[in-house]
Amino acid sequence: MRIICIFSFLVFSILSFAKETDSIACIAKYAVDQQSTWNLDHIQKQKFTKFVENENINIGYNKNATIWCSFELENTGTTSRTIHLCFDNNHIDSLQLISQDPTQFLGDRTEFVSPFLLNQSFEIRIDAHEKKFFYIKLKKTISFFDFSFHLDEQKILKRKSHHKMVLISFLAGIILLLIAFIGILYFVSFKKLYFYYLLYASVTIIYILVTTGFAKYYMYQSYLHFSEWRIYSASLSFIGLSLFFTEFLNLKQSQNRKYWFILVLNSINIVIVFISILLLKLDALSSIKTLTTIGYLIFLAIIIALLWATFAHFKIDKIKSIYILLSFLPHLVWAITFILKSFILFKNDIHIDWLVLINMYEVVLFGSLLAKDYIETFKKNNILTHAIIAEKENSILAIVLAQARERRQISNVLHDNFGTKLAHISHLMEIRKMDEIELNLKNFAEEIRNISHQIMPRELENGALVSSIATEVENLNKGTTCEINFYAFDFPEHIQEAWSLNMYLTSLELINNALKHGKPNHILVEFYAYDDEYIFQYIDDGLGFDTNKTAKGFGLSTIESRIQAVNGKIEISSKKGEGTVIQIIIPLSSAKKENSKKTTF
């Protein structure tokens, strides 16, 4: 961005200091033919007004007027000179040089192109001490009409045009690269912000190519409607920019009224653009000025609304608001000055190329910001993806270790307990003590049943969630100093088997986690049943934890996965030193309703 700004400054500084043609004296005058009815015989009787080089002549809003300019050139030098008479408005519809030589034509409404990109230019050859007199007829319809002239040498004009061509090509190339990159982002994410940027940037680059004369000079020399493209592309470019700003500041959520106000005004201006095109086709020129005035006033209202919204947005996002102001203030100054100048309320001139530079600056600035934000987001997502992968790997490792631990416990039970008992029974069989064999076998069967119930209660196979948890809570209370209470309010005794297994494991996971890490004195587990949902609530008075800083461990991640599998919701509320509250809500559409007896504990 800094390189672009420095480069732009240097180039336009060079363009600002053209070498003067000191040896050519020039007397210039102009007259306005309001009805475009004069010919060479008429102009002899008209009163002409004198003006000088680089003096801007502002005709104001023009419907059908023609400007006649008379030029008297004198070569006061001792050598022949070839100079160029240049008109700095590149969008005059037609320029007709009338002299004794064949008539020459230039302009947007003609198929003739100026020798230089910089301006409309006629080549004039004048011998030493020779005087030349000729008329130039300027025509521009349905627009604000201003112009100025100057004399310049061919080599200077070539250099200026080359600099301008390089600058436009360089910046247009950057904009096209940004459009391509943001276009890829849009088709990946379909974000409105990217779409509005593409709309704004695409119309802006059309405006830049048209208003600098690049499109006429290099691309479509025979096209006759660039003047309209310049006006309408500028309007659509500003509409796209204002829509981009509303999305960039998220006005729809933060300042809804201003958002709709700006949206309605933009819609009106789009309608005005299309009506103007229709009236132009129908040659209804008298109505276009009224529509243009309304359009300018609406643009001014949009500018004020955007600035108001931007200042209000400082409380929400200071950085974004500053970006808007930095980008929009040059546009604001130019727009207000141009509107005042167009209605001849402000006489100082701001050249049209400043708007080109402002548009380029805004497009490059926001394109760079969007690209930068995406790259930073991509990096963060990449880090998050690696963290998720690492968490999954840790979860898998935890599952493997848990399975290994359970197998080891079962192996120890089988080896240390069952193995010893089986050996004792085998010994009793050898000595034929049948009574003791029968007693040991009964004890052995009972022990197997108790262990299997500890691993997974048989009642869960029938969906007896309440009785299973009540039994487990009773057993846990015998082996801990923490008081655990369980209540079920209007909860069915039997529910869907898969759901009962999930809630049984979730309940035990939360209780065991609290006993292991939270050091609570009291734990409360409650079940509620309503017409359309089941509610599970867990409360303890343990150590608690900071939910914003503490990462979810394997236990909580597993619980969330179980709840999400049945489209449920889980809310965790905890603070250090204040215990933990967990509420789980399961819609009954996720679990089969069963009409069973409801029990309260």
LOPA-444180 format. One record per residue (C-alpha): x, y, z. Coordinates in pm, whole numbers, padded with zeros to 5 digits, always signed. Example, Ala and Ser with C-alpha at 12.3 -4.5 7.8 and 13.67 -1.06 7.14 Angstrom:
BEGIN
+01230-00450+00780 +01367-00106+00714 
# end
This chain:
BEGIN
+00000+00000+00000 +00281+00245+00085 +00462+00168-00243 +00141+00232-00440 +00081+00566-00267 +00442+00682-00317 +00439+00571-00680 +00108+00752-00742 +00239+01069-00579 +00559+01073-00785 +00383+01009-01114 +00117+01274-01059 +00381+01518-00938 +00559+01471-01269 +00232+01521-01456 +00167+01843-01271 +00475+02022-01409 +00446+02032-01785 +00688+02234-01994 +00527+02547-02130 +00536+02641-02501 +00673+02989-02448 +00719+03073-02814 +00349+03025-02900 +00114+03313-02822 -00251+03219-02787 -00571+03422-02779 -00872+03205-02691 -01241+03295-02670 -01564+03100-02632 -01937+03143-02680 -02231+02920-02583 -02490+02819-02843 -02773+02706-02613 -02987+02555-02892 -02702+02421-03109 -02829+02612-03416 -02528+02825-03512 -02307+02777-03815 -01999+02966-03937 -02212+03253-04062 -02390+03294-03727 -02080+03297-03510 -01940+03603-03683 -02217+03802-03510 -02182+03644-03165 -02012+03788-02861 -01721+03573-02745 -01571+03566-02395 -01196+03556-02356 -01033+03281-02149 -00679+03158-02094 -00488+02828-02071 -00585+02595-01784 -00885+02815-01692 -01178+02584-01622 -01496+02688-01800 -01801+02542-01623 -02120+02554-01829 -02322+02376-01559 -02593+02126-01644 -02614+02105-02022 -02907+01972-02224 -02820+02045-02585 -02577+02338-02591 -02273+02367-02816 -01957+02557-02720 -01777+02748-02995 -01413+02829-02922 -01199+03057-03137 -00821+03027-03124 -00559+03264-03264 -00208+03120-03243 +00113+03304-03328 +00459+03151-03347 +00690+03423-03213 +00994+03198-03256 +01229+03164-03549 +01158+02798-03624 +00852+02603-03725 +00671+02435-03440 +00432+02140-03410 +00222+02171-03099 -00089+02006-02964 -00400+02191-02859 -00530+01979-02567 -00873+01971-02401 -00853+01818-02055 -01207+01682-02044 -01169+01334-02192 -01547+01287-02213 -01661+01562-02444 -01903+01399-02688 -01746+01555-02993 -01475+01809-03078 -01466+01948-03430 -01167+02155-03546 -01281+02388-03827 -01009+02556-04036 -00892+02578-04394 -00749+02227-04361 -00982+01924-04366 -01207+01921-04058 -01078+01703-03774 -01295+01515-03527 -01241+01373-03178 -01463+01272-02885 -01667+01003-02715 -01949+01024-02971 -01712+00976-03262 -01503+00692-03392 -01191+00909-03377 -00938+00874-03096 -00698+01130-02955 -00327+01063-03022 -00268+01055-02646 -00440+00882-02355 -00409+01188-02135 -00657+01421-02310 -00831+01516-02635 -00559+01664-02855 -00537+01826-03201 -00199+01853-03373 -00127+02207-03501 +00173+02290-03721 +00269+02659-03731 +00564+02812-03912 +00797+03079-03776 +00618+03414-03725 +00299+03261-03863 -00048+03331-03726 -00327+03075-03740 -00695+03123-03667 -00954+02846-03634 -01271+02740-03450 -01330+02434-03237 -01686+02321-03181 -01745+02136-02853 -02058+01928-02796 -02177+01741-02487 -02535+01641-02412 -02723+01549-02093 -02450+01619-01840 -02259+01878-01642 -02019+02034-01892 -01683+02187-01807 -01356+02206-01998 -01018+02375-02015 -00738+02384-02271 -00362+02408-02285 -00082+02387-02542 +00178+02118-02510 +00460+01948-02697 +00434+01599-02840 +00722+01451-02639 +00576+01581-02312 +00231+01445-02396 +00381+01108-02488 +00564+01091-02156 +00255+01191-01958 +00034+00943-02142 +00287+00666-02091 +00305+00739-01717 -00072+00742-01693 -00104+00415-01887 +00156+00244-01663 -00014+00366-01346 -00364+00263-01457 -00242-00078-01577 -00048-00140-01257 -00333-00049-01022 -00598-00218-01238 -00386-00534-01227 -00376-00523-00847 -00754-00472-00833 -00812-00765-01070 -00592-00988-00853 -00792-00885-00545 -01119-00949-00730 -00997-01296-00829 -00887-01378-00473 -01202-01243-00306 -01407-01423-00574 -01254-01753-00468 -01333-01672-00104 -01694-01591-00196 -01751-01919-00379 -01602-02102-00081 -01796-01921+00193 -02085-01735+00016 -02045-01444+00260 -02238-01128+00172 -01936-00912+00258 -01733-01077-00020 -02021-01044-00267 -02063-00670-00202 -01689-00619-00241 -01692-00804-00575 -01987-00593-00690 -01821-00269-00586 -01474-00355-00718 -01601-00487-01053 -01810-00177-01127 -01530+00047-01001 -01274-00100-01239 -01519-00040-01527 -01556+00320-01411 -01177+00365-01387 -01114+00226-01737 -01389+00445-01885 -01324+00773-01704 -00946+00768-01765 -01006+00716-02137 -00828+00379-02120 -01129+00189-02258 -01174+00428-02553 -00804+00459-02630 -00693+00095-02602 -01002-00128-02612 -01314-00012-02803 -01234+00292-03017 -01555+00269-03220 -01786+00251-02915 -02001+00567-02888 -02160+00551-02540 -01872+00574-02294 -02016+00898-02149 -02322+00706-02023 -02106+00422-01893 -01900+00675-01700 -02204+00828-01524 -02389+00504-01454 -02082+00304-01349 -01990+00584-01103 -02342+00567-00956 -02343+00188-00932 -01990+00191-00789 -02099+00420-00504 -02408+00205-00442 -02185-00105-00419 -01947+00079-00185 -02228+00185+00052 -02369-00170+00059 -02020-00300+00137 -01989-00051+00423 -02325-00158+00573 -02212-00521+00572 -01858-00437+00689 -02004-00254+00992 -02279-00517+01035 -02540-00241+01048 -02830-00482+01000 -02772-00617+01354 -02618-00316+01529 -02806-00021+01367 -03105-00173+01191 -03289+00152+01113 -02988+00314+00947 -02929-00008+00752 -03280-00004+00604 -03263+00371+00543 -02944+00331+00337 -03082+00023+00160 -03403+00205+00057 -03207+00508-00071 -02978+00283-00274 -03280+00105-00421 -03427+00440-00525 -03100+00539-00694 -03086+00209-00884 -03437+00280-01012 -03328+00634-01108 -03034+00495-01307 -03257+00263-01510 -03525+00530-01563 -03253+00769-01685 -03135+00510-01936 -03492+00467-02059 -03546+00845-02089 -03219+00877-02277 -03334+00615-02524 -03668+00800-02561 -03485+01134-02603 -03681+01281-02309 -03392+01504-02205 -03587+01758-01998 -03672+01498-01729 -03318+01370-01686 -03192+01681-01504 -03462+01640-01235 -03371+01274-01187 -03000+01362-01174 -03063+01626-00907 -03266+01380-00699 -02991+01119-00742 -02720+01357-00620 -02928+01457-00317 -02989+01089-00233 -02616+01018-00258 -02551+01306-00020 -02809+01163+00225 -02641+00819+00202 -02302+00977+00274 -02438+01153+00585 -02613+00834+00703 -02296+00627+00658 -02087+00878+00851 -02347+00889+01129 -02350+00508+01144 -01970+00495+01142 -01935+00733+01438 -02203+00537+01626 -02014+00214+01552 -01705+00338+01740 -01855+00196+02061 -01883-00149+01902 -01570-00180+01685 -01328+00112+01688 -01085-00042+01435 -01347-00098+01165 -01486+00251+01216 -01141+00404+01170 -01092+00205+00847 -01422+00340+00713 -01332+00698+00799 -00982+00673+00651 -01120+00535+00327 -01435+00741+00306 -01324+01094+00402 -01144+01161+00068 -01453+01029-00113 -01674+01248+00104 -01475+01566+00036 -01470+01499-00336 -01840+01404-00355 -01965+01711-00166 -01735+01943-00363 -01835+01790-00695 -02207+01814-00615 -02169+02180-00513 -01954+02253-00818 -02203+02079-01049 -02477+02314-00929 -02233+02608-00952 -02245+02660-00574 -01869+02605-00546 -01626+02748-00802 -01295+02581-00722 -01227+02277-00935 -01138+01927-00820 -01021+01732-01120 -01207+01413-01208 -00889+01200-01185 -00893+01244-00807 -01206+01028-00795 -01019+00760-00990 -00738+00764-00734 -00987+00759-00445 -01173+00461-00593 -00848+00274-00653 -00735+00349-00299 -01062+00223-00146 -01077-00094-00354 -00714-00185-00279 -00750-00096+00092 -01058-00309+00158 -00948-00589-00073 -00622-00608+00123 -00813-00604+00453 -01043-00888+00345 -00750-01093+00216 -00555-01029+00538 -00852-01125+00758 -00904-01446+00563 -00536-01543+00588 -00538-01478+00965 -00863-01674+01001 -00715-01956+00795 -00409-01966+01022 -00629-01972+01335 -00847-02246+01185 -00535-02441+01098 -00413-02416+01457 -00760-02512+01581 -00770-02810+01343 -00437-02934+01476 -00566-02886+01832 -00883-03083+01748 -00675-03361+01592 -00451-03367+01899 -00761-03377+02125 -00906-03664+01922 -00576-03848+01945 -00575-03791+02322 -00938-03909+02339 -00854-04226+02146 -00555-04283+02374 -00779-04229+02679 -01031-04481+02542 -00755-04734+02480 -00613-04682+02829 -00963-04708+02982 -01029-05031+02795 -00690-05168+02901 -00762-05069+03263 -01105-05238+03256 -00959-05553+03102 -00686-05554+03364 -00946-05522+03642 -01155-05803+03495 -00840-06011+03455 -00747-05950+03820 -01099-06043+03934 -01097-06361+03727 -00745-06458+03839 -00747-06353+04202 -01109-06426+04291 -01266-06666+04045 -00947-06865+03993 -00903-06923+04367 -01268-07020+04418 -01266-07258+04121 -00950-07424+04256 -01115-07460+04599 -01431-07612+04445 -01214-07850+04240 -01040-07962+04560 -01379-08017+04730 -01487-08231+04435 -01177-08448+04478 -01261-08516+04843 -01634-08545+04757 -01773-08289+05002 -02095-08226+04812 -02260-07995+05065 -01966-07757+05066 -01943-07779+04685 -02309-07677+04650 -02267-07386+04894 -01951-07258+04721 -02116-07280+04379 -02414-07074+04501 -02181-06810+04647 -01977-06815+04327 -02288-06756+04109 -02405-06474+04334 -02064-06306+04313 -02062-06332+03932 -02410-06174+03923 -02303-05886+04151 -01992-05814+03944 -02189-05820+03618 -02441-05576+03767 -02155-05347+03869 -02027-05347+03512 -02375-05288+03363 -02704-05328+03553 -02940-05576+03392 -03233-05341+03451 -03095-05108+03183 -03174-05369+02920 -03542-05293+02993 -03488-04915+03014 -03518-04899+03393 -03304-04585+03423 -03445-04454+03753 -03403-04777+03950 -03053-04838+03805 -02926-04493+03907 -03097-04516+04246 -02917-04847+04314 -02582-04707+04203 -02625-04391+04412 -02705-04609+04714 -02384-04808+04661 -02176-04491+04611 -02308-04335+04933 -02174-04638+05125 -01818-04579+05002 -01778-04198+05021 -01815-03913+05269 -01996-03702+05007 -02374-03703+05033 -02534-03795+04698 -02907-03741+04650 -03112-03856+04351 -03472-03752+04270 -03698-03826+03975 -04007-03607+03930 -04283-03745+03708 -04016-03943+03528 -04115-04276+03365 -03966-04586+03525 -03889-04736+03185 -03768-04543+02878 -03597-04630+02553 -03307-04870+02615 -03041-04678+02421 -03140-04353+02590 -03135-04510+02936 -02782-04640+02877 -02663-04293+02769 -02812-04120+03073 -02688-04386+03310 -02331-04350+03183 -02360-03969+03182 -02483-03961+03543 -02204-04187+03668 -01945-03994+03465 -02045-03663+03626 -02063-03806+03977 -01727-03987+03948 -01561-03675+03797 -01688-03464+04086 -01573-03714+04349 -01232-03738+04182 -01162-03370+04104 -01426-03144+04261 -01417-03258+04624 -01786-03179+04688 -01974-03228+05015 -02311-03264+04844 -02419-03384+04498 -02777-03355+04371 -02906-03538+04062 -03260-03470+03939 -03472-03604+03653 -03780-03420+03520 -04025-03532+03254 -04248-03291+03059 -04481-03338+02765 -04218-03256+02504 -03882-03304+02676 -03674-03475+02944 -03457-03260+03172 -03155-03387+03363 -02999-03159+03625 -02673-03206+03813 -02560-02978+04101 -02259-02999+04334 -02088-02767+04584 -01734-02864+04485 -01432-02662+04375 -01584-02565+04038 -01384-02437+03739 -01363-02144+03494 -01561-02249+03186 -01386-01985+02969 -01033-02096+03053 -01057-02466+03135 -01043-02700+02836 -01301-02977+02819 -01155-03307+02919 -01231-03648+02777 -01527-03697+03017 -01715-03377+02924 -01637-03425+02553 -01783-03777+02570 -02093-03649+02750 -02148-03376+02489 -02113-03632+02210 -02381-03851+02374 -02619-03557+02412 -02567-03429+02058 -02636-03779+01925 -03000-03741+02038 -03029-03371+01937 -03012-03260+02299 -02868-02946+02456 -02623-02919+02745 -02552-02606+02951 -02261-02592+03195 -02237-02321+03461 -01941-02321+03696 -01710-02082+03878 -01405-02148+04090 -01510-02206+04451 -01883-02197+04369 -01950-02550+04248 -02100-02669+03920 -02447-02679+03767 -02515-02884+03454 -02849-02903+03277 -02928-03138+02990 -03244-03105+02780 -03356-03389+02552 -03653-03338+02317 -03897-03630+02329 -03879-03650+01951 -03536-03802+02012 -03650-04066+02256 -03943-04304+02228 -04234-04211+02452 -04353-04490+02670 -04666-04493+02882 -04535-04640+03201 -04585-04592+03571 -04404-04276+03693 -04223-04301+04023 -04081-04035+04256 -03780-04097+04479 
# end
